[in-house]
Structures are given as structure tokens and as C-alpha cells.
Amino acid sequence: MKVIPFPTTALHGTEWEAVESDRVVSGAPKRTYKVLHSSKSDEFHAGIYECSAGKWKVTYNEDEFCTLLEGHVRLTNEDGEAQDFHAPDSFTVPSGYKGTWEAVTPVRKYFVIYEQATKKE
């Protein structure tokens, strides 16, 4: 087993995808990401993410810790409260958060996600 390094440069060899049109508020945002590690339980994931500028609706079913490597994001909750983050800020988006994610500029970030597995009955 080895320790997993995280690149600081732009992703290469990953496919960019458009944010789903029914979620887009403004712009024509695209994104890409690479998961660099997932736990054996498949509840914990860590990687790198990039997106172009734009604004879209989000609903978090997972807890996510982010560190911005590049860019400026504005998260606005469903009550209209906005929070701005600029590289190299770090922040956590808690499970249950609803609102918008706005990449004011192109963004590159590290992410760590925890999503509790659902129990099968």
C-alpha cells in the first residue's frame, strides 16, 4: 500500500461534462474530476475537481470538505445567504445543504467526501 499524492496542476485525460441543464442558473458550466482514493466501504472519497465559470443548483447528500487551489466560488443557501471563498480557502459543505454553487471564475479544488452508505433491507 502506498500514500496517494495529489497533483496541484490541471487535470489531463479526464472528460469534461456539462452541468445538467435543469440545474443551471447562469452560464454554461462544465466540470471534470478524478477520484484519487475511495475507501473499502465506498463511503469516503478524495480527489481533484475542476469547473468553468457558471452557477447551478445543488443539493448535498454527502458531507464535503474542499480546499480551493484556484478560483473563486460563491455558495448561496436556500435562504439567500451567500458565502464567498477564494483560493487557498478551505470549507465544508454539510449534508443536507441546498442552494447554488457559483464558480465566479474557473475553479480547481481538492475534495474529500463522506456519504454514509444506505442500509439495505
Rosetta silent file (secondary structure, phi, psi, omega in degrees, C-alpha in Angstrom):
SEQUENCE: MKVIPFPTTALHGTEWEAVESDRVVSGAPKRTYKVLHSSKSDEFHAGIYECSAGKWKVTYNEDEFCTLLEGHVRLTNEDGEAQDFHAPDSFTVPSGYKGTWEAVTPVRKYFVIYEQATKKE
SCORE:     score description
SCORE:     0.000 S_00000001
   1 L     0.000  139.788 -179.593    0.000    0.000    0.000 S_00000001
   2 L  -123.357  156.761  171.768    1.265    3.485   -0.871 S_00000001
   3 L   -74.068  142.700 -174.021    0.391    7.018    0.143 S_00000001
   4 L   -99.540  116.292  177.126   -1.548    8.788   -2.618 S_00000001
   5 L   -78.803  150.487  176.871   -0.135   12.083   -3.900 S_00000001
   6 L  -112.039  127.471  178.981   -2.487   14.814   -5.102 S_00000001
   7 L   -71.255  152.314  175.498   -1.499   16.882   -8.164 S_00000001
   8 L  -104.580   -9.003 -178.357   -1.600   20.661   -7.964 S_00000001
   9 L   -93.156  170.096 -179.506   -1.771   21.166  -11.735 S_00000001
  10 L   -58.950  149.746  177.514   -4.778   20.989  -14.051 S_00000001
  11 L   -69.733  142.465  174.761   -6.320   17.606  -14.771 S_00000001
  12 L  -128.682  143.726  176.552   -5.363   15.909  -18.015 S_00000001
  13 L    80.267   13.406  174.603   -7.056   12.956  -19.647 S_00000001
  14 L  -110.602  152.466 -177.883  -10.428   13.428  -17.946 S_00000001
  15 L   -89.566  133.128  175.661  -13.640   14.162  -19.775 S_00000001
  16 L   -85.611  138.717  178.102  -15.414   17.476  -19.226 S_00000001
  17 E  -128.443  148.194  177.162  -19.205   17.295  -18.892 S_00000001
  18 E   -74.964  144.172  171.705  -21.859   19.998  -18.913 S_00000001
  19 L   -65.768  141.229 -177.907  -23.793   20.591  -15.708 S_00000001
  20 L   -52.155  129.797 -172.244  -27.331   19.243  -16.163 S_00000001
  21 L   -60.076  -31.032 -179.388  -29.349   21.949  -17.950 S_00000001
  22 L   -74.226   -9.209  177.682  -32.266   21.793  -15.481 S_00000001
  23 L  -101.403  -17.276 -175.487  -29.855   22.765  -12.679 S_00000001
  24 E   -71.188  130.059  176.627  -28.086   25.639  -14.480 S_00000001
  25 E   -98.400  -40.979  178.160  -28.988   29.128  -13.245 S_00000001
  26 E  -155.395  154.772 -179.699  -26.491   31.066  -15.402 S_00000001
  27 L    79.073 -167.998  177.330  -23.637   30.467  -17.803 S_00000001
  28 L  -133.773   63.843 -172.484  -22.783   27.173  -19.461 S_00000001
  29 L   -66.808  142.553  175.031  -20.730   25.486  -16.733 S_00000001
  30 E  -126.513  157.195 -178.312  -18.699   22.353  -17.394 S_00000001
  31 E  -148.812  160.750  174.870  -16.826   20.191  -14.919 S_00000001
  32 E  -149.996  157.232  178.258  -14.406   17.325  -14.588 S_00000001
  33 E  -157.945  164.507  176.113  -12.978   15.399  -11.684 S_00000001
  34 E  -141.118  119.629  174.595  -10.774   12.499  -10.750 S_00000001
  35 E   -79.294  123.530 -178.844  -11.277   10.363   -7.648 S_00000001
  36 E   -98.162  -19.078  177.910   -7.813    9.523   -6.344 S_00000001
  37 E  -157.006  137.665  171.010   -8.930    7.361   -3.424 S_00000001
  38 E  -131.067  140.216  179.546  -12.094    5.592   -2.250 S_00000001
  39 L   -71.028  161.666  177.994  -12.409    3.673    0.984 S_00000001
  40 L   -60.227  -31.141  179.282  -13.169   -0.045    1.029 S_00000001
  41 L   -78.451  -10.175 -177.802  -16.633    0.810    2.395 S_00000001
  42 L    63.229   26.046  177.763  -17.180    3.192   -0.569 S_00000001
  43 L  -102.813  -17.791 -174.468  -18.326    5.904    1.888 S_00000001
  44 E  -122.986  130.217 -179.627  -15.197    8.094    1.727 S_00000001
  45 E  -138.419  145.499  177.589  -13.771    9.584   -1.480 S_00000001
  46 E  -140.396  143.209 -178.993  -10.994   12.077   -2.150 S_00000001
  47 E  -175.545 -159.249 -178.706   -9.850   13.678   -5.359 S_00000001
  48 E  -128.052  143.851 -173.406   -9.490   16.750   -7.504 S_00000001
  49 E  -136.970  144.500  174.289  -12.257   18.685   -9.293 S_00000001
  50 E  -135.910  148.332  173.279  -12.340   21.486  -11.852 S_00000001
  51 E  -148.489  157.180  174.611  -15.168   23.557  -13.308 S_00000001
  52 L   -86.492  172.617  179.507  -15.660   26.505  -15.604 S_00000001
  53 L   -65.561  147.538  178.570  -17.495   29.648  -14.539 S_00000001
  54 E   154.691  175.675 -177.659  -21.257   29.417  -14.075 S_00000001
  55 E  -136.322  134.110  179.392  -23.974   28.985  -11.470 S_00000001
  56 E  -147.879  159.041  179.754  -26.126   25.943  -10.733 S_00000001
  57 E   -75.948  141.920  178.289  -28.464   24.484   -8.118 S_00000001
  58 E  -133.809  148.858  170.421  -27.015   21.972   -5.654 S_00000001
  59 E  -136.635  120.022 -177.254  -28.357   19.573   -3.051 S_00000001
  60 L   -96.173  120.265  172.528  -25.766   17.797   -0.911 S_00000001
  61 L   -98.426   -3.848 -178.461  -26.497   14.258    0.279 S_00000001
  62 L  -123.718  161.426  169.993  -22.871   13.946    1.389 S_00000001
  63 E   -91.760  133.041 -178.385  -20.523   15.920    3.635 S_00000001
  64 E  -131.551  128.735  172.143  -17.770   17.528    1.555 S_00000001
  65 E  -102.445  132.332 -177.969  -14.531   19.207    2.619 S_00000001
  66 E  -127.663  144.562  167.125  -12.936   21.399   -0.077 S_00000001
  67 E  -125.768  118.853  179.197   -9.650   23.235   -0.471 S_00000001
  68 E   -76.068  127.157  174.854   -9.560   25.679   -3.379 S_00000001
  69 E   -93.687  -27.870 -177.812   -6.365   25.502   -5.408 S_00000001
  70 E  -157.391  139.364  170.036   -7.549   28.119   -7.874 S_00000001
  71 L   106.602 -173.837 -175.441  -10.549   30.363   -8.292 S_00000001
  72 E  -138.962  124.353  176.231  -13.472   31.980   -6.516 S_00000001
  73 E  -121.942  151.116  175.313  -16.755   30.294   -5.564 S_00000001
  74 E  -127.545  120.283  175.349  -19.925   31.662   -4.032 S_00000001
  75 E  -105.506  128.183 -179.454  -22.292   29.303   -2.240 S_00000001
  76 E  -122.391  119.869 -178.365  -25.767   30.670   -1.564 S_00000001
  77 E   -76.536  173.905 -175.150  -28.103   28.660    0.634 S_00000001
  78 L   -68.342  -10.925  173.745  -31.848   28.383    0.041 S_00000001
  79 L   -89.173   -0.446  178.254  -32.413   31.277    2.493 S_00000001
  80 L    88.638    6.388  178.604  -30.352   33.547    0.204 S_00000001
  81 L   -82.496  121.330 -177.887  -27.280   33.775    2.452 S_00000001
  82 E  -101.196  143.385  173.522  -24.126   33.899    0.307 S_00000001
  83 E  -130.721  132.486 -179.751  -20.607   32.892    1.323 S_00000001
  84 E  -107.141  141.365  177.726  -17.559   33.579   -0.851 S_00000001
  85 E  -134.554  137.934  179.986  -14.379   31.524   -0.915 S_00000001
  86 E  -126.573  144.677  175.678  -11.122   32.259   -2.762 S_00000001
  87 L   -55.354  132.378   12.643   -8.076   30.045   -3.249 S_00000001
  88 L  -103.575   36.429 -179.549   -6.480   28.867   -0.948 S_00000001
  89 L   -60.858  152.813  171.562   -9.587   28.817    1.318 S_00000001
  90 E  -123.060  149.678  179.932  -10.930   25.558    2.748 S_00000001
  91 E  -160.319  163.795  176.787  -14.526   24.896    3.759 S_00000001
  92 E  -120.046  133.954  173.231  -17.033   22.134    4.484 S_00000001
  93 E  -105.220  116.316 -176.951  -20.445   21.768    2.861 S_00000001
  94 L   -78.582  150.729  173.916  -22.660   19.723    5.212 S_00000001
  95 L   -54.950  136.205 -178.344  -25.028   17.000    4.096 S_00000001
  96 L    98.673  -10.273  179.394  -28.493   18.487    3.580 S_00000001
  97 L   -65.046  133.836  175.174  -27.208   21.815    2.189 S_00000001
  98 E  -130.881  140.133  179.443  -29.422   23.194   -0.606 S_00000001
  99 E   163.624 -139.884  178.073  -28.779   26.286   -2.690 S_00000001
 100 E  -128.295  149.896  172.200  -26.495   27.301   -5.532 S_00000001
 101 E  -110.867  121.561  177.922  -22.845   26.787   -6.368 S_00000001
 102 E  -120.755  115.590  171.482  -21.414   29.671   -8.382 S_00000001
 103 E   -85.875  100.240 -178.623  -17.975   29.425   -9.885 S_00000001
 104 L   -66.448  -34.945  174.132  -17.326   33.153  -10.248 S_00000001
 105 L  -129.981  169.599  172.458  -14.077   32.210  -12.013 S_00000001
 106 L   -55.871  144.013 -173.349  -12.795   28.823  -13.188 S_00000001
 107 E  -126.290  142.500  168.329  -12.184   26.639  -10.118 S_00000001
 108 E  -132.680  132.140 -177.256   -9.834   23.809   -9.201 S_00000001
 109 E  -146.051  155.486  164.110  -10.194   22.158   -5.800 S_00000001
 110 E   -87.179  146.936  175.025   -9.332   19.151   -3.725 S_00000001
 111 E  -134.283  148.491  171.603  -12.367   17.397   -2.308 S_00000001
 112 E  -132.279  122.312 -175.810  -12.991   14.882    0.428 S_00000001
 113 E  -119.653  135.165  170.950  -16.485   13.391    0.525 S_00000001
 114 E  -123.087  122.648  176.790  -18.138   11.259    3.158 S_00000001
 115 L  -133.765  113.807 -177.124  -21.516    9.755    2.368 S_00000001
 116 L   -63.288  132.578  179.700  -22.889    7.175    4.736 S_00000001
 117 L   -63.430  141.718  176.713  -23.936    4.017    2.965 S_00000001
 118 L   -80.650  141.420 -179.644  -27.641    3.370    2.914 S_00000001
 119 L   -79.501  134.592  177.486  -28.733    0.231    4.693 S_00000001
 120 L   -89.018  133.940 -179.483  -30.280   -2.454    2.546 S_00000001
 121 L  -106.943    0.000    0.000  -33.423   -4.001    3.958 S_00000001
